[in-house]
Amino acid sequence: MPEGCGEFSGRVFSGVGHGSFYVSIYSKSLRRALGYNPYPGTLNLKMGGEDAERLNSCLGALRGIRVEPPKIPGERLAVVIAFPVEIEGAIRGHIVRPEITIYKGDVVEVVAQEYLRDALKVRDGDQVSFRLLDP
């Protein structure tokens, strides 16, 4: 793991609602690549400027897990790169970084087997910590 790539945190926020759609259509690809069926949705975390820059630098130095897009006629879908994380010291999941996204580099989208808002007992505005794991 690169130096300085340990703990991070971000604030929970409601996204635009596309996470459940995309996780659902990528579900077979995600299961093949990550080894589990992800809950159909993402936990969205907004990070502060310096933390976001540090995280993006760390992710750029790591070799993520390539998730191929499903082939759906008429749809333009992109590769997703996933990075294993441990959330709040207890739950394993993956940061997912689609090659095509509406979010800037200060947003982290996390998938896991369970519905993370319930599992972590969090809502919009709550702080959530996570740690990058070796891929």
Stockholm file with secondary structure:
# STOCKHOLM 1.0

chainA/1-135         MPEGCGEFSGRVFSGVGHGSFYVSIYSKSLRRALGYNPYPGTLNLKMGGEDAERLNSCLGALRGIRVEPPKIPGERLAVVIAFPVEIEGAIRGHIVRPEITIYKGDVVEVVAQEYLRDALKVRDGDQVSFRLLDP
#=GR chainA/1-135 SS CCTTCSEEEEEEECCCSCHHHHHHHTHHHHHHHHSSCCCSSCEEEECCHHHHHHHHHHHHHSCCEEECCCCCTTCCCCCEEEEEEEETTTEEEEEEEESSCSSCTTEEEEECSSCHHHHHTCCTTCEEEEEECCC
#=GC SS_cons         CCTTCSEEEEEEECCCSCHHHHHHHTHHHHHHHHSSCCCSSCEEEECCHHHHHHHHHHHHHSCCEEECCCCCTTCCCCCEEEEEEEETTTEEEEEEEESSCSSCTTEEEEECSSCHHHHHTCCTTCEEEEEECCC
//
